[in-house]
Amino acid sequence: MRIELKKFGTTLTSRQMGNEASKALQPMLRAIKTDENVEVDFSDVLTFSPSWADEFLTPLLQEFGDRLLLLPSDNLSVKATIHLLEEINKRKFRWQGR
């Protein structure tokens, strides 16, 4: 399954909005098979804050672990946010191609 974050907007900044996006995604997540990866696509996202990402990505990482796959991004706010979450959670995200 691929999650296109641009469906939630291009400026992803508040904890509340990240939580709402996470809740909106829950029905789709129930349909994921146990051997299926969950891919997160950052295309067209302009701003990606740690608070939004923590509410959205951290639960996905907890639920899917190594089956959560982040698609490559050149966006500096995406890279910095992922790095910060990895430090906070003491757990690495898996990037496609890395």
Secondary structure, DSSP 8 states (H G I E B T S, - for coil): -EEEGGGG-SEE--HHHHHHHHHHHHHHHTT--TT--EEEE-TT--EE-HHHHHHHHHHHHHHHGGGEEE-----HHHHHHHHHHHHHHT---EETT-
